Amino acid sequence: MSVSKWPNVGAALLTGSTYHARRGELRNAFRYDVDYVLCRVHPVPWRGGKLMGRKRPAFAVVRDADHGRGGSDMAAWVLEQARSLGAPESALHEVWLLTQPRTLGFLFNPVSFWFFRDAEGATCAVLAEVNNTFGDRHSYLCFLPDFAPIGPDDAITAQKVFHVSPFQKVEGTYRFTFDLKDDAVDIRIDHRREGGHGVIATLAGPLAPVTPKRVLGVILRRPLGALRVFALIYWQAIKLKFKGAPYRVRPLPPKEEVS
């Protein structure tokens, strides 16, 4: 069982790294440093400050309109999704969001994670909110039978139904694992297709409470934020194209918001 006591201030910075490795005949791998914010959105939402915040002007901001249906209350949206798929109220005591903030007015989040926690701090479900560069969005709700607490050794599978990369087919399965501690996060997504194809993606790093000094350090270290991530995605796409990876036209996204 994974139980963690995340900061009472309602937010933490994850200064870690993401790793992607393509399997199959055409291989490609990379690792980049990234900055995420883990913030409580329910029941007592984190507000933040002048450098980083939510629903207020800041250098880096987590906006409700950037998640879910793009409305003014992302917590209401994500709770609706969890309840519609059978989550009991006991599993919805707290909701936290791990995401990249909008920086200098720009945002692109390949994936954000919503954590649903019970009163004891155990994570009972995780919603992986995936975006592609075409402006589409789809989410995968990960949970165990009866919404039992998710531990680091639990693997949760989901059918891939959403177009992420033009160099990967929309087929196969995802295998999610979540290792959530008081002071660190380690998330692994293993996409598998027939013939040994697929992609391994990870997001991992230490957590530290949000303070003006730490936020300033993030700004000085990587001031372009999500814009840098967006540019790096296109750089990897160019490399794959030169390696001979076939380009696939974007299919229509699934009608369902969550699977």
Secondary structure, DSSP 8 states (H G I E B T S, - for coil): --B----TTSEEEEEEEEEEEEESSS-EEEEEEEEEEEEEEESS---B-SSEEESS--SEEE-GGGSTTS-S-HHHHHHHHHHHTT--GGGGSEEEEEE--EETTB---SEEEEEEE-TTSBEEEEEEEEE-TTS-EEEEEE--GGG----TT--EEEE--S---TTS-S-SEEEEEEEE-SSEEEEEEEEEEGGGEEEEEEEEEEEEE--HHHHHHHHHH-TTTHHHHHHHHHHHHHHHHHTT----------SSSB-
